[in-house]
Amino acid sequence: MIRCRFCGSDQGALVLDAGLQPASDLFPPASDPGPDELHPLRMWMCAGCSLAQLVEDPTVPEEPRGQEPEALLRQAADAVDSLAAAGLLTSGSRVLEYTSPHGGDWLHLLTARGLVPAGPGEKADLVVDNIGLMHEPDQATALRERVDRLAPGGTLVLQYHSFATILEHGQWNALRHGHYAYYSTPALVGMLSSLGLSAVTAFRFPLYGGTVLLVATLGGSPDARLDRLLAEEIEAGAVDPRAASLLQRDCSATSEALATFLAAERTAGRRVAGYSAASRAVALLCRAVVGPDLLELIGDASPAKAGRRMPGSAVPIVAPAELVDAKPDSVILFVPDLLDEVRRAMPEIEANGGTWVVAEDLARAR
């Protein structure tokens, strides 16, 4: 029986089954022949609180190996600027940040504006969670902990990759082991309300195709900006299991499009590489049944990933310089947010006649 990670309800619907997948944060040495252990990867939507969530996770988290991209650093600065412009940052107030394994920490930006880090166990005037909450298996306990750390009159700020965005762009491979919850704004507003907090406003950013910064306080009511966002996400089907189940269609479409593209490139005698050994690439490559015969290598800026391979698909991971030296005809980019950054960092790809291809665009082009 499946029970909701927040409200405990056993009523809901399975909306996505991505099949058997390896742990997406475990990158074996390139010399390790495998096979890699595979586990079910499924998403369920609760009928009680509408939270979309990971069903099971038998994997053991590895230490993060990612390199913090420019896009995440810009997002952190933009988010703090938005909070300051809204009058939510007061010099001398205490701040507590729940960080994300993905990076983009805000504390140094907040202290630069005069806020003071809260001490261990100390209540904070501002509690910030930057894409950290989704990594907690027990959503009820984790959200309650953040609420309980608020000082009287305090403000809780939560940043998350919107589930409405995931639906709109067919980002089924945002689902991964270790990511336990996928928040629509209506669902998260309801979760906060059940713990005594009122969501009052929200900011939207382009990171990951659509990221939301939700602000909640004790008392208050939603402003026009938050009302619009709630209405838009409801209209987009973000709390409708029938709409969410369309992710299964997207899963098939994007994986088939990638496999078709790579097979055609091989037939034409063209060399294809990838860029960004991200978790979303792990699921996509495994679902598309892609190996080194179709995708020669994947470049990644993280020194810790160089000399390793992708789990499941066994595609080698190399440093950006080695990717450039390979002179591929096409480079599949698995994280669209990085396009401008990688084109600047590796102009040689295009100078050598290569083309950047965003993985998510392949299905749309069919």
N, C-alpha and C positions, 0 to 999 in steps of 0.2 A: 504493500500500500504506500502511495506517495502522500506525504504530508507537507504542507506549505512551510517554508523556512521562516516565514514571518508570523502568520496568524494561526498556523497549525491545522487549517482545514484540510480534509482529504478529498474535497470536491474540486475538480478541475479537469483540464484537458491537455493531453500530450500534443504539442503543436509542431515539434521538429524532432526528427530522429536522424542524426548525421552518421549513423552506423558506428562501427568499431573504429576507434581512433587511438593513437599513441598519446602519451602525456606530452602536451604541447610546449612544455618548458624544459624538457629533458633532451639535450643535444649530445648524442654519443660521439666519441672520437671517430674520425673518418675511417680509422682502421677496424672499428667494431663492425663485424658483418651482420649483426642482428641475428634473428629477427627481433623486433621491438614488441614489447607487450602491448596489447590493444585492449581498450575498454569501451563500453557503451558511452555515447555522447548524445544526451537527449535534453530537450527543453519542455517544461510543463508550465501552464498558466493556471494560477489559482482562481477558482470561481468566487472565493470569499473576498480577497483583497486585490485581485488582478495583477499580482506580481508574477512576472515571467522569471523562471528560475531553472538552474541546472538540477536535473533529477538526482544523479548519483556522481560521486567522484572518488574512485578507489585509488587515485594516484597520490604520490608523495611529492609535495612541492619542492622544486629545486631552487637554488639561489638565482635571482635574476641575472641574466647575462647581457641584457640589452644596453645599447648606447642611447643616451638621451638625445632625441632629435631636436632640431631647431623649432619645429612646429610645436612641440610640447613646451619649450621654453617661452615661445611667443604667447602661447595660450595662458601660461601662468601670469605673465606680465599683463596681458589684456584683462584677465579676470580680476586681478588686484586693482587695476585702474578703474574697472567698472564698479567695484565695491567702494573705492574711494570717491568716485564721482557721485555715488548714491548716498554719501554721507555715513557709510557704515564702518568706517575706520577712524577710530578716535585715538589720538596720541596718548600714551600712558595706559591704555586699556590692556587687559591680559588676553593673550591669544594662545590657543591650543590647536595644533594641526595633526590630523590623522593622515599620514602620507600614503602614497600608492607605490606598489612595487614598480610601476611604470615610470616613476620619476616625476619631474615637473613640480618639485616642492616649492611652496610659497613662503615659508617662514622667513627667509632672508629678505624677501620683498616686503613683508608685513612689518618686520622690525625696522627696516629702512624708513618706514613711515611713522615710526615712533611707538609701535605696539611692543609690548613686553611679553616674552614667553611665560606661560603659566608654569609653576613648579609642579613636581610630582604630586598627584592627588589634588592639586589646587583647582578650584572652579575658575572658569574663564569667561570673559565677557564676549569673546568671539571664538566659536569652535568651527574649524574648517575641515572638511573631508574632501580631498581631491581624488576622486575615482578610487577611493580606498574601501568604501563600504561593501562593494560588490565581492570583495575577496573574503568575506566573513561567512562561514557555513551557517551559523545561527544568526539570521538577520534580525530577529526580535531582540536578542541580547545585545548585539552590536549597536543597533540604533538606539536602544535604551541607554547604553553606556555613554553615547555621545550626548544625548539629551541630559543625562544626569551630570555631565561635566559643566553644564551651563550655569553661570552665576545668575542671580536674580536680574531680570531685564536683559539677559544675554541673547545673542543671535547665533543661530546655527546655519552654516552655509554648506551645501552639498553640491558637488559637481559630478555629473554622470553623463555617459554616452546614452542618449535618449533611445528608448525602445522604439519610439515613433520613427526615428532615423533609421534604425535597423530594418524596420518594415519597409520604409519608403525606398531604401536603396538595396533591398534584398541582401543585407549583410548577415546572412545566416552563419557565416564562419566567425562572427563575433562570439558565438557560443564556444566555450572551451572549458576544459577542466580547470578548477581553481577560480573560475568566475561564477559565483553562485547566484547572482541576481542581475536582472536587466530591467531597469526602471523606466516606466512611462511616468510622465509628470503627474497625471491623475492618480496613479497607484501610489506614488511616493507622498503626494499630498495627503492621501488617506492614511497611509502608514504613520505619518507625523501627527495627524489629528488624533489618532488612537492613543498617542503618547502625550497628548496635551499641548502640542505645538501647532501654530497656525502658519501656513505658508503665506507670505505676503507679496513677494515679487520674484521675478526670474529674469535671467539674462541668457541669451543664446549666442553661441560661437560656432565657427565652421569646423573645428577640430573633429576628426572622425566622421565628417559629413553632417554633424549636428550634435553639439554638446550643450547641456543645460547647466546653469548655475542657479540653484534654488535657495531662496533665503526664507528662514522660518524663525518666528519669535513666539513668546508666550502672549497670546492675545493678538489682536489685529485682524485684518481681513485682506483678501487678495486684491491687488491693484489691477488696472485695466490690462497691463502687459501680461500678468499671470493669467487673467481670465481668458485672454486671446489664445495663449499657449495651451491652456487646458482644453478649450473648444477645438483647436486645431488637431491636437493629439487624439482626442476622442473621435473626431471626424476621420482621422487617418486609420482608425481601428486599433489603436494602441492598447485598448482594454477589451478587445473583442477576440476571443479565441479562434473564431472562423477566419478573421483577417490575419492573425498571427500564424495560422497553419499554412498560409501561402509561402512561408519561409521554406517549406518542404519543396515546393515548386522551384523556388530560387536556388535551393541547394543543388537540384538536378541540373538546372539551366546553366549555372556558372561553372560547375565542374565539367559538364559536357562541352561547353564552349572552350574551356581551356584545353581539354584533351584534343578536341578537333583542331584548334589552332596549332598546337605543338606538333601534331601528326602531319599537318599540311606543311609546316615549316621544314620538318625533317624530310618529307618527300621532295620538297623543292631544293634540298641540299643547303638550307640556311641554318646557321648556328644560333641557338637560343639559350640565353642565361636568364637568371632572375635577380631581383634585388629585394632585400629585407627578409631575414629569416625570422619573421614574426609568427606569433601563434596562429593568426588567421591563415598564413601560408601553409602551415602544417596540415590543418584540416582540409584545405582546398586541394593540396597535392595528393593527399591520401584518398579523398573522395573521387578525384579524377583519375586515380591509378597512374600517377606520373612518377617516373624514376629518372635516373641519370641518362637513360637512352633517349629521352625526349627533352629533358632540361639538364644541360651539362653541369651547371653550378649555380650557386646563389651567392651574390656578394652581400656583405653586411659590415657596417662600420664598427661593430663591437669586437675588440681584440679577443675577448674571451670565447667568441664563437668560431673564429678562424681555425681551420684544421679540424673542425667537427663536421657533422652531417645533420641533415634534417631527419627527425624521427619519422619512422614509417616509410617515407619515400626514399631515403638514403641518398638524397642529392647532396653533394659536397658543398660546404660553406667556405668561402674564401674572403680575403680582405678586398676592399674596393680596388686597390692597385692591380690585383690579380684578375679581377673582373675586366678592368680596362685592357690589360695585356691580352686577354682572350679575344678581343675584337669581335664580339658577338654581333650578328645581324639584327637581333631583337633582344631587348631586355624586358622581361615581365616584372612590373613593379607591383608588389603585393600590398603596399600601404599607400593609397593615393595622396595622402597629406604630404608625402615626401617628394613629390614630383619636382617642384621648383628647386628644392634643396639639392637633390641628386643631380639635376641638370647643371646647376652651378658648380657642384663639387667635382663632377666627372664630365666636362665638356668633350673629352676625347671620345666618349661613346658615339656621339653624333658626328663628331669630326671624322671618325673612322667609317661613317656611313651607317651606323647603327640607329635603331629606332626604339624609343621608350614606349612600352605598351602597358597601360593600366589594366590589371587583371579584371577588375570589376566592370570594365567597359566592354570586354569581349562578348558577354552575353547580350548586351544591349545592341551590339553591332550585327547580331545574327538576324 
